[in-house]
Amino acid sequence: MRKLENSELDRKSVQDFKQAQKTPLILVLDDIRSLHNIGSVFRTADAFLIEKIYLCGITATPPNKEIHKTALGATETVDWQHDKDVLSVIANLQAEQVAVYAIEQVENATFLNDFAPEPGKKYALVFGNEVFGVNQKAVAACNGSIEIPQLGSKHSLNISVSAGIVVWDLFQKMAR
């Protein structure tokens, strides 16, 4: 077994990424405090050809040196937009027939392993603050909620880890 060289990875150029067919997923980051978490989500979005990221509330925006440390250029490939109000983003996405789901532990949430995306439908996933999660008004505005099943004592994952888990799961389900 031999580790592949970067030149063997068939990486897309920025232009190729922009022109590639995207996974019908949009990520909404609301009030994310950690610049490293933001950058990490950008890298995950790049890896799975995510359509767009909305940065809401206090979530910092590129260009930013700390975001760049973990994004490693993904802020140049992934389309993003800043909007102060997560509720207006949710409403606008729903008006465009996008199904919006909070990634949160709430009553009647669907466990991620049980969530079955509808073929041909576009989804937006709302991720919230590292301490407080997705705010209640945003949860109430969403079409539903998806919960990552957890068995330990904390029942809490870092937002960038949560994004990676959920994006990978939905990516593979949508690719079928």
Backbone as CSV, one residue per row, in Angstrom:
resi,resn,N_x,N_y,N_z,CA_x,CA_y,CA_z,C_x,C_y,C_z
1,MET,0.858,-1.169,0.000,0.000,0.000,0.000,0.907,1.236,0.000
2,ARG,0.527,2.223,-0.816,1.308,3.445,-0.966,0.396,4.648,-0.851
3,LYS,0.809,5.605,-0.066,0.054,6.855,0.048,0.111,7.593,-1.293
4,LEU,-1.044,8.124,-1.724,-1.098,8.840,-2.999,-0.478,10.229,-2.877
5,GLU,0.135,10.651,-3.938,0.675,12.011,-4.037,-0.476,12.956,-4.370
6,ASN,-0.341,14.221,-4.009,-1.372,15.218,-4.326,-1.698,15.238,-5.810
7,SER,-0.706,15.054,-6.654,-0.920,15.091,-8.105,-1.771,13.919,-8.596
8,GLU,-1.929,12.886,-7.785,-2.721,11.714,-8.165,-4.172,11.794,-7.698
9,LEU,-4.547,12.877,-7.016,-5.868,12.948,-6.394,-6.966,13.514,-7.288
10,ASP,-6.647,13.897,-8.486,-7.644,14.412,-9.432,-8.446,15.560,-8.823
11,ARG,-7.728,16.510,-8.237,-8.373,17.665,-7.611,-8.952,18.606,-8.661
12,LYS,-10.093,19.178,-8.346,-10.729,20.151,-9.232,-10.077,21.517,-9.054
13,SER,-9.965,22.244,-10.133,-9.554,23.639,-10.030,-10.747,24.426,-9.487
14,VAL,-10.506,25.665,-9.081,-11.607,26.507,-8.604,-12.676,26.609,-9.687
15,GLN,-12.249,26.830,-10.928,-13.204,26.951,-12.039,-13.971,25.645,-12.251
16,ASP,-13.275,24.510,-12.193,-13.947,23.217,-12.353,-14.964,22.993,-11.236
17,PHE,-14.592,23.367,-10.010,-15.511,23.236,-8.882,-16.758,24.075,-9.119
18,LYS,-16.563,25.326,-9.535,-17.701,26.236,-9.747,-18.653,25.687,-10.807
19,GLN,-18.110,25.000,-11.819,-18.926,24.498,-12.921,-19.494,23.100,-12.673
20,ALA,-19.002,22.407,-11.660,-19.434,21.033,-11.392,-20.877,21.001,-10.885
21,GLN,-21.554,19.905,-11.181,-22.896,19.704,-10.638,-22.766,19.540,-9.127
22,LYS,-23.569,20.276,-8.392,-23.469,20.291,-6.938,-24.423,19.281,-6.297
23,THR,-24.045,18.869,-5.111,-24.934,18.084,-4.261,-26.049,19.026,-3.815
24,PRO,-27.305,18.616,-3.895,-28.414,19.523,-3.561,-28.564,19.759,-2.052
25,LEU,-27.483,20.233,-1.449,-27.463,20.556,-0.026,-26.950,21.975,0.166
26,ILE,-27.591,22.688,1.069,-27.187,24.039,1.462,-26.963,23.989,2.968
27,LEU,-25.902,24.619,3.434,-25.616,24.654,4.864,-25.866,26.060,5.384
28,VAL,-26.509,26.142,6.533,-26.794,27.420,7.174,-26.112,27.391,8.537
29,LEU,-25.138,28.271,8.728,-24.419,28.352,10.004,-24.901,29.590,10.724
30,ASP,-25.483,29.404,11.904,-26.045,30.525,12.653,-25.323,30.733,13.974
31,ASP,-24.788,31.920,14.133,-24.114,32.329,15.374,-22.975,31.395,15.771
32,ILE,-22.180,30.983,14.809,-21.014,30.143,15.080,-19.874,31.044,15.548
33,ARG,-19.347,30.754,16.721,-18.311,31.600,17.321,-16.910,31.259,16.836
34,SER,-16.635,29.988,16.635,-15.283,29.541,16.328,-14.961,29.685,14.843
35,LEU,-13.926,30.439,14.569,-13.479,30.615,13.184,-12.947,29.296,12.619
36,HIS,-12.382,28.468,13.481,-11.900,27.161,13.029,-13.068,26.259,12.632
37,ASN,-14.171,26.308,13.368,-15.355,25.542,12.987,-15.884,25.989,11.632
38,ILE,-15.917,27.288,11.407,-16.395,27.825,10.131,-15.518,27.309,8.992
39,GLY,-14.208,27.418,9.164,-13.287,26.945,8.135,-13.419,25.463,7.878
40,SER,-13.606,24.687,8.929,-13.766,23.253,8.787,-15.034,22.896,8.008
41,VAL,-16.110,23.624,8.261,-17.352,23.380,7.517,-17.153,23.723,6.039
42,PHE,-16.408,24.779,5.750,-16.100,25.093,4.348,-15.363,23.935,3.683
43,ARG,-14.409,23.338,4.387,-13.666,22.212,3.801,-14.561,21.020,3.552
44,THR,-15.451,20.734,4.486,-16.406,19.648,4.294,-17.305,19.948,3.095
45,ALA,-17.770,21.189,2.990,-18.629,21.584,1.866,-17.906,21.425,0.537
46,ASP,-16.627,21.754,0.515,-15.835,21.578,-0.704,-15.712,20.091,-1.041
47,ALA,-15.430,19.273,-0.045,-15.212,17.842,-0.273,-16.422,17.157,-0.908
48,PHE,-17.627,17.633,-0.569,-18.837,16.964,-1.048,-19.650,17.818,-2.020
49,LEU,-18.984,18.808,-2.638,-19.615,19.660,-3.665,-20.938,20.258,-3.201
50,ILE,-20.944,20.808,-1.991,-22.149,21.427,-1.443,-22.443,22.705,-2.219
51,GLU,-23.716,22.941,-2.450,-24.155,24.061,-3.277,-23.796,25.431,-2.701
52,LYS,-24.046,25.629,-1.394,-23.851,26.968,-0.831,-23.835,26.901,0.685
53,ILE,-23.177,27.886,1.291,-23.199,28.065,2.739,-23.732,29.466,3.031
54,TYR,-24.697,29.544,3.944,-25.154,30.837,4.470,-24.518,31.021,5.843
55,LEU,-23.917,32.172,6.044,-23.285,32.533,7.307,-24.177,33.579,7.955
56,CYS,-24.791,33.234,9.082,-25.802,34.101,9.694,-25.383,34.570,11.081
57,GLY,-26.010,35.676,11.497,-25.782,36.206,12.837,-24.342,36.632,13.032
58,ILE,-23.739,36.177,14.141,-22.364,36.564,14.467,-21.317,35.742,13.734
59,THR,-21.738,34.778,12.920,-20.792,33.932,12.191,-19.898,34.806,11.315
60,ALA,-18.601,34.662,11.500,-17.635,35.455,10.732,-17.623,35.034,9.271
61,THR,-17.121,35.914,8.424,-17.089,35.658,6.988,-15.663,35.750,6.450
62,PRO,-15.397,35.068,5.344,-14.130,35.252,4.650,-14.089,36.651,4.034
63,PRO,-12.940,37.177,3.714,-11.630,36.613,4.015,-11.293,36.823,5.485
64,ASN,-10.717,35.799,6.070,-10.342,35.853,7.471,-9.207,34.847,7.674
65,LYS,-8.124,35.306,8.245,-6.933,34.471,8.415,-7.235,33.196,9.205
66,GLU,-8.026,33.310,10.268,-8.326,32.145,11.105,-9.245,31.149,10.384
67,ILE,-10.202,31.647,9.621,-11.052,30.746,8.825,-10.187,30.038,7.788
68,HIS,-9.301,30.779,7.148,-8.446,30.222,6.096,-7.563,29.082,6.613
69,LYS,-7.132,29.161,7.886,-6.269,28.115,8.454,-6.878,26.731,8.318
70,THR,-8.183,26.628,8.515,-8.819,25.316,8.408,-9.534,25.117,7.073
71,ALA,-9.950,26.184,6.434,-10.637,26.056,5.143,-9.669,25.683,4.030
72,LEU,-8.429,26.108,4.145,-7.385,25.808,3.144,-7.834,26.074,1.706
73,GLY,-8.466,27.214,1.490,-8.863,27.598,0.137,-10.296,27.274,-0.222
74,ALA,-11.009,26.544,0.625,-12.391,26.170,0.308,-13.321,27.383,0.276
75,THR,-12.915,28.497,0.871,-13.740,29.709,0.790,-13.731,30.281,-0.621
76,GLU,-12.778,29.832,-1.435,-12.711,30.278,-2.832,-13.551,29.397,-3.748
77,THR,-13.822,28.171,-3.329,-14.578,27.254,-4.185,-16.062,27.231,-3.843
78,VAL,-16.378,27.155,-2.554,-17.771,27.017,-2.122,-18.455,28.382,-2.129
79,ASP,-19.603,28.446,-2.777,-20.391,29.674,-2.804,-20.910,29.954,-1.400
80,TRP,-20.831,31.198,-0.962,-21.319,31.555,0.369,-21.935,32.942,0.343
81,GLN,-22.742,33.184,1.366,-23.418,34.477,1.496,-23.630,34.759,2.973
82,HIS,-23.498,36.019,3.359,-23.767,36.406,4.743,-25.133,37.061,4.824
83,ASP,-25.878,36.708,5.863,-27.163,37.337,6.146,-27.297,37.382,7.661
84,LYS,-27.553,38.540,8.214,-27.666,38.687,9.672,-28.779,37.833,10.264
85,ASP,-29.872,37.654,9.521,-31.080,37.049,10.068,-31.322,35.636,9.540
86,VAL,-31.103,34.644,10.386,-31.301,33.260,9.977,-32.755,32.992,9.603
87,LEU,-33.701,33.670,10.246,-35.116,33.444,9.936,-35.464,33.864,8.517
88,SER,-34.871,34.949,8.039,-35.129,35.363,6.650,-34.491,34.381,5.673
89,VAL,-33.326,33.842,6.015,-32.694,32.831,5.161,-33.589,31.601,5.070
90,ILE,-34.080,31.135,6.209,-34.967,29.963,6.223,-36.213,30.224,5.381
91,ALA,-36.841,31.369,5.575,-38.061,31.704,4.819,-37.775,31.786,3.323
92,ASN,-36.668,32.401,2.946,-36.326,32.521,1.519,-36.058,31.158,0.895
93,LEU,-35.357,30.302,1.627,-35.098,28.954,1.105,-36.401,28.172,0.945
94,GLN,-37.272,28.257,1.921,-38.556,27.562,1.821,-39.391,28.096,0.667
95,ALA,-39.310,29.395,0.402,-40.036,29.984,-0.733,-39.515,29.434,-2.059
96,GLU,-38.258,28.974,-2.051,-37.649,28.359,-3.242,-37.844,26.841,-3.250
97,GLN,-38.740,26.344,-2.392,-39.076,24.922,-2.293,-37.931,24.067,-1.751
98,VAL,-37.043,24.680,-0.974,-35.979,23.940,-0.309,-36.515,23.477,1.048
99,ALA,-36.326,22.208,1.376,-36.727,21.683,2.682,-35.627,22.025,3.678
100,VAL,-35.991,22.718,4.743,-35.013,23.209,5.716,-35.138,22.417,7.013
101,TYR,-34.027,21.827,7.452,-34.001,21.014,8.656,-32.956,21.532,9.633
102,ALA,-33.367,21.690,10.889,-32.425,22.018,11.954,-31.691,20.740,12.340
103,ILE,-30.414,20.850,12.577,-29.648,19.729,13.109,-29.575,19.969,14.614
104,GLU,-30.497,19.331,15.307,-30.696,19.669,16.724,-31.452,18.553,17.422
105,GLN,-31.331,18.522,18.733,-32.058,17.576,19.564,-33.344,18.254,20.024
106,VAL,-34.452,17.870,19.392,-35.748,18.466,19.700,-36.813,17.370,19.749
107,GLU,-37.974,17.711,20.300,-39.096,16.779,20.291,-39.407,16.375,18.855
108,ASN,-39.666,15.114,18.676,-40.075,14.558,17.381,-39.028,14.696,16.284
109,ALA,-37.762,14.861,16.657,-36.693,14.886,15.651,-36.600,13.515,14.988
110,THR,-36.170,13.505,13.744,-35.898,12.263,13.036,-34.424,11.944,13.234
111,PHE,-34.131,10.726,13.681,-32.729,10.343,13.804,-32.097,10.280,12.420
112,LEU,-30.865,10.698,12.344,-30.160,10.769,11.061,-30.202,9.442,10.317
113,ASN,-30.004,8.342,11.023,-30.009,7.036,10.360,-31.384,6.671,9.801
114,ASP,-32.444,7.323,10.272,-33.800,7.063,9.778,-34.251,8.081,8.729
115,PHE,-33.484,9.145,8.547,-33.881,10.208,7.620,-33.649,9.754,6.188
116,ALA,-34.692,9.835,5.379,-34.608,9.418,3.975,-34.924,10.619,3.085
117,PRO,-33.905,11.248,2.511,-34.167,12.395,1.631,-34.947,11.963,0.387
118,GLU,-35.865,12.825,-0.025,-36.656,12.545,-1.221,-35.797,12.781,-2.462
119,PRO,-35.822,11.856,-3.412,-35.050,12.049,-4.641,-35.460,13.338,-5.354
120,GLY,-34.488,14.066,-5.835,-34.745,15.282,-6.591,-35.042,16.508,-5.742
121,LYS,-35.125,16.360,-4.428,-35.433,17.479,-3.551,-34.140,18.101,-3.037
122,LYS,-34.175,19.415,-2.838,-33.037,20.139,-2.291,-33.275,20.376,-0.805
123,TYR,-32.205,20.243,-0.024,-32.281,20.381,1.426,-31.313,21.445,1.924
124,ALA,-31.722,22.129,2.989,-30.840,23.037,3.716,-30.767,22.543,5.146
125,LEU,-29.568,22.587,5.716,-29.322,22.106,7.063,-28.852,23.272,7.915
126,VAL,-29.550,23.516,9.032,-29.226,24.633,9.911,-28.431,24.116,11.104
127,PHE,-27.225,24.657,11.275,-26.356,24.330,12.403,-26.242,25.564,13.274
128,GLY,-26.322,25.371,14.592,-26.340,26.505,15.508,-25.087,26.662,16.342
129,ASN,-25.172,27.602,17.231,-24.112,28.010,18.138,-23.515,26.837,18.914
130,GLU,-22.215,26.896,19.142,-21.489,25.834,19.816,-22.019,25.522,21.214
131,VAL,-22.555,26.500,21.911,-23.049,26.289,23.271,-24.562,26.090,23.297
132,PHE,-25.288,26.908,22.553,-26.747,26.933,22.643,-27.459,26.190,21.516
133,GLY,-26.747,25.763,20.498,-27.353,25.049,19.387,-28.170,25.966,18.488
134,VAL,-29.095,25.376,17.762,-29.978,26.144,16.876,-31.013,26.834,17.752
135,ASN,-31.171,28.152,17.568,-32.114,28.876,18.438,-33.549,28.413,18.186
136,GLN,-34.385,28.539,19.213,-35.745,28.002,19.172,-36.575,28.582,18.032
137,LYS,-36.451,29.878,17.755,-37.224,30.477,16.662,-36.848,29.858,15.317
138,ALA,-35.561,29.582,15.133,-35.123,28.934,13.892,-35.635,27.496,13.827
139,VAL,-35.566,26.777,14.940,-36.081,25.403,14.981,-37.556,25.403,14.580
140,ALA,-38.332,26.319,15.156,-39.768,26.387,14.867,-40.051,26.731,13.410
141,ALA,-39.162,27.480,12.767,-39.359,27.884,11.369,-38.994,26.777,10.384
142,CYS,-38.226,25.797,10.817,-37.769,24.733,9.925,-38.881,23.736,9.603
143,ASN,-38.677,22.987,8.526,-39.619,21.941,8.133,-39.545,20.732,9.055
144,GLY,-38.426,20.589,9.744,-38.240,19.475,10.654,-36.867,19.559,11.285
145,SER,-36.542,18.520,12.040,-35.248,18.471,12.708,-34.657,17.080,12.564
146,ILE,-33.349,17.056,12.389,-32.607,15.802,12.303,-31.667,15.749,13.501
147,GLU,-31.664,14.615,14.168,-30.802,14.432,15.333,-29.786,13.333,15.058
148,ILE,-28.540,13.582,15.419,-27.496,12.567,15.313,-27.600,11.686,16.561
149,PRO,-27.882,10.393,16.408,-27.974,9.525,17.579,-26.630,9.494,18.316
150,GLN,-26.690,9.600,19.630,-25.490,9.577,20.459,-25.743,8.707,21.678
151,LEU,-24.709,8.026,22.132,-24.861,7.068,23.217,-24.122,7.446,24.486
152,GLY,-23.231,8.413,24.431,-22.406,8.754,25.583,-23.110,9.639,26.589
153,SER,-22.330,10.218,27.473,-22.883,11.054,28.535,-23.067,12.507,28.128
154,LYS,-22.401,12.966,27.099,-22.441,14.387,26.724,-23.596,14.734,25.781
155,HIS,-23.918,13.856,24.869,-24.937,14.131,23.846,-24.710,15.496,23.218
156,SER,-23.453,15.732,22.847,-23.064,17.004,22.250,-21.852,16.760,21.372
157,LEU,-21.918,17.237,20.144,-20.790,17.147,19.219,-20.394,18.546,18.771
158,ASN,-19.122,18.710,18.465,-18.654,19.963,17.886,-19.412,20.218,16.588
159,ILE,-19.708,21.472,16.296,-20.501,21.805,15.099,-19.824,21.327,13.819
160,SER,-18.509,21.424,13.734,-17.851,20.976,12.504,-17.901,19.452,12.382
161,VAL,-17.859,18.751,13.498,-18.002,17.301,13.479,-19.430,16.932,13.074
162,SER,-20.413,17.616,13.665,-21.817,17.377,13.302,-22.041,17.601,11.812
163,ALA,-21.495,18.696,11.297,-21.655,18.988,9.865,-21.044,17.873,9.018
164,GLY,-19.869,17.408,9.398,-19.231,16.331,8.639,-20.050,15.057,8.643
165,ILE,-20.574,14.697,9.791,-21.382,13.477,9.909,-22.649,13.583,9.066
166,VAL,-23.379,14.678,9.215,-24.664,14.824,8.521,-24.461,14.967,7.017
167,VAL,-23.493,15.772,6.613,-23.246,15.950,5.170,-22.848,14.623,4.540
168,TRP,-21.944,13.886,5.163,-21.540,12.590,4.605,-22.735,11.656,4.498
169,ASP,-23.542,11.574,5.545,-24.687,10.676,5.536,-25.663,11.038,4.407
170,LEU,-26.013,12.311,4.314,-26.962,12.714,3.266,-26.344,12.607,1.875
171,PHE,-25.071,12.921,1.745,-24.374,12.783,0.454,-24.485,11.351,-0.063
172,GLN,-24.199,10.410,0.803,-24.240,9.018,0.342,-25.668,8.556,0.086
173,LYS,-26.641,9.037,0.848,-28.034,8.669,0.608,-28.547,9.295,-0.689
174,MET,-28.117,10.512,-0.984,-28.576,11.204,-2.196,-27.894,10.663,-3.452
175,ALA,-26.734,10.068,-3.293,-25.985,9.548,-4.446,-26.551,8.248,-4.969
176,ARG,-27.405,7.622,-4.205,-27.969,6.323,-4.611,-28.975,6.454,-5.705
